[in-house]
Amino acid sequence: MSEPHSTYDTLRHFADSWGLVMLAATFLVLVLWPFRPGARSANQAAKTMIFKDDDDGQ
C-alpha cells in the first residue's frame, strides 16, 4: 500500500519546484527594478541624498 504524503513532503516538493521559480523571479525583479525607464529621477535623488544638508564646511 502506498502511504499518503505528509504535509512536509508536499511543502518540500512545492519548495523544490515552484518555490524556487518564485524566488528566482522575485530576485530578478528586485535586481532589475532600479534599471527601469522611469527610475532615473529616483536614482538621481537617492545618489545625491547624503549631500542634501552639506554646506561645504561653512
KAZIDA-V232825 format. One record per pair of residues at least 4 apart in sequence whose ideal C-beta (glycine too) atoms are under 6 Angstrom apart, sorted by the first residue. I is the first residue (numbers start at 0). J is the second residue. Records with the same first field share a line. If there is no record, write none. Layout:
I = J / J
This chain:
4 = 8 / 9
13 = 17 / 18
14 = 18
27 = 31
33 = 38 / 42
38 = 42
